[in-house]
C-alpha cells in the first residue's frame, strides 16, 4: 500500500513547499504539535540541517561511536570541531560514566547519539538517554538522538519525546523498506525546528515521498506485525550463530554486528554465495560485518553460509 501510494502520487504538480500536511499528520500520530515536527529528504538531510542551525564559531560536536558516518560529515560541513566517545568491543555497550565525563570535559554544542546504534544495534534505555540529556543540557548543548531504527526496538507508546535540549530524528523508510524515497522527521522544540527549517530548501519532500509517508502512518498493524517478525527472526538467527561459536552483540535493530576478523574477505566470500553484507571498515571496524535480518524463510541458509565463511 505504501509503495502503491508513492507510485500514484501526482508528479505533474509541485508538492507542498514545507510538507505541512505530512508534518501535521505525523504530529497527530506522535502526540505532538505540528510546530514540533519537521519533515526532510531522509533523516540524513535533517542531521545536516541541525548541525548548520546550531553551528557557532569554535563549537564542538561529540559523536557517540562507532556510528553512522554522516554525523561526522554533517558536523564538519557546518564548521564544527568533532570528537568521539567510542564504545569498545565486544559488546560495544555505551559506558555512561565515560560519556558523561567526556561531555563535561568537552562541553559540546551538539551531541549525536544513535539509538539503537548503527552499526552495533545496542540500545540505551530511556533513563540512560535522560542521563545523557541532563549532562549535555547542563553544558548548554543539544542532544540529537537518531532513532531511525527505533521501530525495531521499543513499542511505539514508549518512544522518546522531544524537549528542550533534546531533539529526535526518525525515519519511516526502514520499517517499510523504501529507502529510495528518502523521508525522515525531526522532532524538537519549536525554536530548533524553526532554526532548522530556515536552513532547508523549499520542496525538500517530494510528492511520492509525501504520499508514501501519509500511507505509512495509516499502516499501524503492518508496523506491529513487521516488528514482531523481524524480532523473531533476529533472535533465532542470533541464537544459531552464537551456538556455532560466532561473536556478535545484543542487537535491538534489524541487523547484527558480527566479528569476522577480516571484513573485506568475509564480505567477498558471502557475496559469492549471493549475500550482500556491510563491510564495517568505514565505521572503523575492519574486523566486523553488519548483516541485515533476512526474510524468515532465508534465515537458515544465511546462518549456514555465515558459519562456513566466518569459521
FIROVO-188966 format. One line per 5 residues: their letters; for each residue x, y, z of C-alpha. Coordinates in steps of 0.2 Angstrom, whole numbers, plus 2048, in hexadecimal, padded with zeros to 3 digits. Layout:
% residues N
A) X,Y,Z ~ ...
% end
This chain:
% residues 311
XXXXX) 800,800,800 ~ 80E,80C,804 ~ 817,809,7F4 ~ 807,80A,7EA ~ 803,81B,7F2
XXXXX) 814,821,7ED ~ 812,81B,7DB ~ 801,823,7DA ~ 807,834,7E0 ~ 804,843,7D4
XXXXX) 815,848,7CE ~ 80F,855,7C1 ~ 80C,861,7CF ~ 818,868,7DC ~ 816,860,7EE
XXXXX) 813,86B,7FD ~ 822,876,7FF ~ 823,871,812 ~ 81A,861,812 ~ 80E,868,81F
XXXXX) 800,85B,81C ~ 80D,84D,820 ~ 814,856,82E ~ 803,858,836 ~ 7FE,846,834
XXXXX) 80F,840,83B ~ 80C,84C,84A ~ 7FB,845,84D ~ 801,833,84D ~ 810,838,859
XXXXX) 805,842,865 ~ 80F,852,860 ~ 80B,863,85A ~ 80F,866,847 ~ 81B,874,84C
XXXXX) 825,866,854 ~ 828,85C,844 ~ 832,85F,835 ~ 832,853,826 ~ 841,851,81B
XXXXX) 849,848,80C ~ 84E,839,817 ~ 855,83A,828 ~ 866,83E,821 ~ 860,84F,81B
XXXXX) 859,853,82C ~ 86A,84F,835 ~ 872,85C,829 ~ 865,869,82D ~ 867,867,83F
XXXXX) 879,868,83F ~ 878,878,834 ~ 86B,880,83F ~ 875,87D,84F ~ 887,881,848
XXXXX) 890,890,850 ~ 8A2,894,84F ~ 8AE,888,858 ~ 8A0,87D,85E ~ 8A2,86A,860
XXXXX) 897,85B,85B ~ 899,84B,864 ~ 894,83A,85B ~ 891,82B,866 ~ 899,81E,85B
XXXXX) 89C,813,852 ~ 88E,81A,848 ~ 886,820,838 ~ 893,82A,82E ~ 887,838,82A
XXXXX) 888,83F,83C ~ 89A,843,839 ~ 897,849,827 ~ 889,855,82C ~ 892,85C,83A
XXXXX) 8A2,85F,830 ~ 897,867,822 ~ 890,873,82F ~ 8A1,878,835 ~ 8A0,86F,846
XXXXX) 8AF,867,84E ~ 8AC,854,850 ~ 8B1,848,85E ~ 8AB,837,862 ~ 8A7,82D,871
XXXXX) 8A9,81B,86B ~ 8A2,80B,872 ~ 8AD,7FC,873 ~ 8AC,7EA,86C ~ 8A5,7DD,86E
XXXXX) 895,7E4,875 ~ 896,7F6,86F ~ 88B,7FB,87E ~ 88C,80E,882 ~ 896,811,892
XXXXX) 88B,81F,899 ~ 898,825,8A5 ~ 8A5,827,898 ~ 898,830,88D ~ 892,83C,89A
XXXXX) 8A4,840,89F ~ 8A8,843,88C ~ 899,84F,88B ~ 89F,858,89B ~ 8B1,85A,894
XXXXX) 8AC,85F,882 ~ 89C,869,885 ~ 895,865,874 ~ 889,870,86B ~ 881,860,863
XXXXX) 882,84E,867 ~ 87C,840,85B ~ 876,830,863 ~ 86F,822,858 ~ 863,817,861
XXXXX) 862,808,85D ~ 873,80B,857 ~ 879,809,845 ~ 883,7FE,842 ~ 883,7F5,853
XXXXX) 870,7F4,857 ~ 873,7F8,869 ~ 864,801,872 ~ 865,80D,880 ~ 855,80D,88B
XXXXX) 84B,81D,88E ~ 853,821,89F ~ 864,81F,897 ~ 860,82B,889 ~ 859,837,896
XXXXX) 869,837,8A0 ~ 873,83B,890 ~ 866,849,88C ~ 869,850,89E ~ 87C,850,89B
XXXXX) 87B,858,88A ~ 86E,865,890 ~ 878,869,89F ~ 886,86F,893 ~ 879,879,889
XXXXX) 87A,86D,87A ~ 86D,863,870 ~ 86B,850,870 ~ 865,84A,85F ~ 85F,838,860
XXXXX) 85E,82F,850 ~ 850,822,851 ~ 850,81D,83F ~ 84F,80A,845 ~ 844,80D,854
XXXXX) 836,805,84B ~ 83F,7F4,84E ~ 842,7F7,861 ~ 836,800,86C ~ 823,7FF,86B
XXXXX) 81C,80F,863 ~ 813,815,874 ~ 824,815,87C ~ 82D,820,86F ~ 838,82E,875
XXXXX) 830,83F,874 ~ 839,850,86F ~ 83C,85D,87D ~ 848,86B,87F ~ 859,866,87C
XXXXX) 853,855,874 ~ 850,853,862 ~ 84B,842,859 ~ 84D,83C,847 ~ 841,82F,841
XXXXX) 83F,826,830 ~ 830,81D,828 ~ 83A,815,81B ~ 843,807,825 ~ 834,7FE,82B
XXXXX) 82B,7FF,81A ~ 83B,7FB,810 ~ 83A,80B,805 ~ 84B,813,807 ~ 84B,81A,7F5
XXXXX) 83D,826,7F9 ~ 846,82F,807 ~ 83B,835,815 ~ 83F,839,827 ~ 839,844,835
XXXXX) 841,84F,842 ~ 838,851,852 ~ 83D,85F,85D ~ 838,86F,866 ~ 831,87D,85B
XXXXX) 841,887,85C ~ 84C,87A,855 ~ 83F,875,848 ~ 83E,887,842 ~ 851,888,842
XXXXX) 852,878,838 ~ 844,87D,82C ~ 84D,88D,828 ~ 85C,882,821 ~ 850,877,816
XXXXX) 84C,87A,804 ~ 83A,87B,7FF ~ 833,86A,7F8 ~ 83F,85F,801 ~ 832,852,802
XXXXX) 82C,84C,7F1 ~ 81A,847,7ED ~ 81E,834,7EC ~ 826,835,7FD ~ 818,83F,805
XXXXX) 80B,833,7FE ~ 815,824,805 ~ 817,82C,816 ~ 804,830,817 ~ 800,81E,813
XXXXX) 80E,817,81F ~ 806,820,82D ~ 7F6,817,82A ~ 7FF,806,82A ~ 800,803,83D
XXXXX) 7FB,7F1,83D ~ 808,7ED,82F ~ 815,7F6,83A ~ 811,7EC,849 ~ 811,7DB,83F
XXXXX) 821,7E0,836 ~ 82A,7E4,847 ~ 825,7D4,84E ~ 82B,7CA,83F ~ 83C,7D2,83E
XXXXX) 83E,7D0,851 ~ 83A,7BD,850 ~ 845,7BA,841 ~ 853,7C4,849 ~ 853,7BA,859
XXXXX) 853,7AA,850 ~ 861,7AF,845 ~ 86B,7B6,853 ~ 869,7A6,85E ~ 86F,79B,850
XXXXX) 87E,7A6,84C ~ 883,7A6,85F ~ 881,794,860 ~ 88D,792,852 ~ 89A,79C,85B
XXXXX) 898,7AD,852 ~ 89A,7BD,85B ~ 88D,7CA,85A ~ 884,7D7,865 ~ 873,7D9,86C
XXXXX) 86A,7E2,85E ~ 859,7EA,860 ~ 859,7EF,84D ~ 855,7E7,83D ~ 868,7E1,83B
XXXXX) 876,7D8,844 ~ 888,7DE,846 ~ 893,7CE,844 ~ 8A5,7CD,848 ~ 8AD,7C6,837
XXXXX) 8C0,7C9,83A ~ 8C1,7D0,828 ~ 8B2,7D9,822 ~ 8B8,7DB,810 ~ 8BB,7C8,80E
XXXXX) 8AB,7C4,817 ~ 8A0,7CF,80D ~ 8A8,7C8,7FD ~ 8A5,7B6,802 ~ 893,7B9,806
XXXXX) 891,7C3,7F6 ~ 896,7B3,7ED ~ 887,7AA,7F5 ~ 87B,7B8,7F1 ~ 87B,7C2,801
XXXXX) 87F,7D5,802 ~ 885,7DA,813 ~ 88D,7EA,819 ~ 8A0,7EB,81B ~ 8A1,7F5,82B
XXXXX) 8B2,7FC,827 ~ 8AA,80D,824 ~ 8A4,80D,836 ~ 8B6,80A,83C ~ 8B2,7F7,83E
XXXXX) 8BC,7EE,831 ~ 8BA,7DE,83A ~ 8A7,7DE,83A ~ 898,7DD,82E ~ 886,7E3,830
XXXXX) 879,7D6,82A ~ 867,7DB,827 ~ 859,7D0,82E ~ 853,7C6,81F ~ 841,7C0,81B
XXXXX) 83E,7B1,827 ~ 83E,7A4,819 ~ 850,7A9,815 ~ 857,7AA,827 ~ 85D,798,828
XXXXX) 867,799,817 ~ 86E,7A9,81D ~ 874,7A2,82E ~ 87C,793,825 ~ 886,79E,819
XXXXX) 88B,7AA,827 ~ 892,79C,831 ~ 89B,794,823 ~ 8A3,7A4,81C ~ 8A7,7AB,82D
X) 8AF,79C,835
% end
